[in-house]
Amino acid sequence: MNRILLSVLAFFLIANNSFGQAEKNKEYKIRTVGFYNLENLFDTINDLETNYQANPMFEVKGDKSKVYWEKINNMAKVISEIGVKDAHSSPAIVGVVEIENKEVLEDLINSKHLKDDHYDIIHYHSPDKRGIDVGMIYQKRYFKPVSHESFELKLYNDEGERIFTRDQLLVSGYLDDELVHIIVNHWPSRRGGEAKSRPLREKAAALNMTIIDKIRETEPNAKIITMGDLNDDPINTSVKKVLNAKGKKKQVEEGDIYNPFEEMFRRGLSTLGYRDNINLFDQILFTSPFMAEDYSTYQFYKAGIFNPRYLTSKKGRYKGYPFRSFSYGKFTGGYSDHYPTYIYLIKEK
């Protein structure tokens, strides 16, 4: 009997090892999809149509042009390194927020760190009162957009006055030869307190679901990625109840949305520090068709927070937080007050 059990055990060990070796021998395409809050990427031009007083460049003393180009190159350096370790390329797609206009994105993609990757831009002006927009950059060799649309988030205060905030950007296109849909978000902030501002983010999440439902009307099994600075953590009601996002793979059923950043948050990981709290506002979620076991199409592989040591403050008030660009009206030489996030999508070659 003991000999039989040992033989069975040996068979399974050999079989499992062979399977593992076979998987290792397969070759996969890896594409990185990222998100980055660029922390007030404004230019040095006084735009009278926006709230230029929100532009930190006008608080900077000295050579504003020099500061601007250093900020551009810092942002581009970070983007160029996201996912390189495994994908051996900068991201195929990056959603970006806290940008002033299309021109700053043009300067970004033409900088020394990104120009050889031949990125292109999708951008709309948002009605945000601070004059900041959302946008997307993509490598033309990997992604081919076929349509894009801006969805206005209409909010009102208790007096019935309009609250002007960022729109939500939908971009549909082919990642290599596969149709995917990307939604880029920057939900209302927590100014005035989390409880008071919570309904605004819940309405932002509801608009997100409206966009997702619109896509599914003609494409029920659509591969949809929604990403952004949600100004909420993965466990807040906007994400857990309105989006009904699942935080564990085993919970995900057909039609569900999966949030790989919920587990990271529960483990204590973060993308920013806000009012001495540790938060993970920067998230990338996606629909269940990205979680099939058939790797003949792009599937989710893993998610991450890109936080190399140089992106973290080493001293001062913000020690241990992301190394921000602006503080008390001065340019710090840093990057952003948020870490970027990313997911890997893979499929068999």
Buried (B, 14 or more C-beta within 10 A) or exposed (E): EEEEEEEEEEEEEEEEEEEEEEEEEEEBBBBBBBBBBBBBBBBBEEEEEBBBEBBBBEEBEEEBEEBBBBBBBBBBBBBBBBBEEBBEBBBBBBBBBBBBBBEBBBBBBEBEBBEEBEBBBBBBBBBBEBBBBBBBBBBEEBBBBEEBEBBBBEBEEEEEEEBBBBBBBBBBBEBBEEEBBBBBBBBBBBEEEBEEBBEBBBBBBEBBBEBBEBBBEEBEEBBBBBBBBBBBBBBBBBBBEBBEBBBEEEEBEEEBBBBBBBBBBEEEBBBBBBEEEBBBBBBBBBBBBBBBEEBEBBBBBEBBBBBEEEBBBEEEEBEEBBBBBBBEEBBBEBBBBBBBBBBBBBBEE
